[in-house]
């Protein structure tokens, strides 16, 4: 998770350092009058928020809640794509998730930080307060793409009201909560699978992100070219972008601007492997002597997809406009106790 912590005061700067110690990958931004050598400085909070909102997975403001709300409000788009936003008071007593509590992971992040600081995580989401099943939390923890936020809200309300919720799934599961039932006659329910099915009057369709996309590309390939190559390859194979959970490549391409931008646009993690790690994978891959000469691995897209997924190659190497891509499917077992806070 790419995280930025933003502080405005001297006490906030000190707390931001403690938070960065908890989250080693955190980027620290401190107001110019209260900064240090390990942090980046800023003078315009609104401009900084606008810059970070689209490229970070989480923003942690060390300031008043009202400031964080006003800074992020102009950039809100959807609970499916907005980053997690948290606020901590400068004294480190409270950590409050204010945006993307479940899907964006703000609640879980707040609990993690609060536990480490000896602070109180303040959770206000209704399902957490009521201690009932949360479709948002379940989807986030099990890597399921949620297609209909309105249906998710209806199911959360049903759970809070004690109304039974149905489930139809094409995947194995365990630890079914008391709120869910295999009864096909319920008003609301979950469908977990890749078909376009609506078995209940109010159906929340959850698509498992069980595919890893392996990508190789020429240096300087734009993000839009990568996107078109990927969408065409997936469409030809009858696969949807909804099912992609991660992108894998070789370490030589880990900082390729177009590939990084493509992953950022689709909010997908980019995982990179060395040539030696890719060549360790056994299987029937489309080998290229030229690719091996350049990268040290005889295939990047297929090998990286299989390495990352630990699964089965279902889309073999396709090439277009300097982009190669492949997809591998990982085995999944849904666990209803594997849920974010």
C-alpha positions, 0 to 999 in steps of 0.5 A: 500500500502506497501511503502518504502522511501529511503534517502541519505542525511540529507535534504533527511532524513528530507523530508523522515520523512515528507513523512512518516507523510503523509503515516503512513505505510511507512518504512523509510530507511536512509543512515547510516551517515544521519539516526535517531531512527525512520528509518532503516539504510543502506550502500549499496543502490543497495542491498537495492533496490534489497531487497525492489523491490520485497516486496514493493508496492511503492518505493520513492527515495529522491535523483536524478532521475538518481540514482533511475533509475540506482538502479531499472533498473536491476529489471524491469519486467512488468508494470503489476507487478513492484512496483510504483517508485517515486523520490522527490528532497531533497528540497521537490519541485517536486515529480516525478513518474518514474515507474508504473504510472497508474497500480502501482499507482505512479501518484496518490501517487505523487499527494497525496504527492505533495499536502501534501508537497506543492510541484509539482507533475510532471506527464509525462504519455501521456494520463494525459498530453493529458487529454484523457481516460487511459485504465491503469488508468481505470483498476487500479481504478476499480480493473480490471486485464489487460491481454494485455499491448500491446493492452492497449498501442494501445488503449491509442494511439487511444484515443490520436489520437481521434480514437473512441474506442469500448466497450463490457462489461458483467457488468453495468457501468456509466460515459462513456467517450467521447472516448468510444462507443458501436459501434461494428465496431471500430478498437480497443475496451475493453472487460470487462468480464470473457470469452475469447472474442475478439470482436474487431481487437485489443481487451483489455480484462479486467477481473474484480477482483471481487472475494475474496479468504478466506484462512485458513491453518495450522501453517508452511504451505509453500507458494507453498502448499497454491498456489497449494491448491488454484489453484486446488480449483479454477480450479475445480470450473471453476474460474481463478486466474485473478479474485482474488482481495484480500485474507482474513483470521483470525487475528491469521493467518495474519503473517503466513509466507507462507500465507504472501509470497503467497499474496506477490507473487501474489500482493494481499492484505491480510485482517484479521478479528478477530474471533468475526468479522467473527462470526458476518456474517450471512449465511450458512457456513461449521462449525467445532467445532475443528476450533472454539475451536482453533480460536474462529470462526467455519469457517475461509475461508468461513466467511472471504471471505464473510466478506471481499467481502460483497458478495455471497459465490460461492466456498464453503470450500475446504480442501487439505494439511492443507489448506482450501479455499473458494471464495465469489463474490462482486457486481461491477459497473464500473465507468469511472470517478473512475480513478487514476490520 
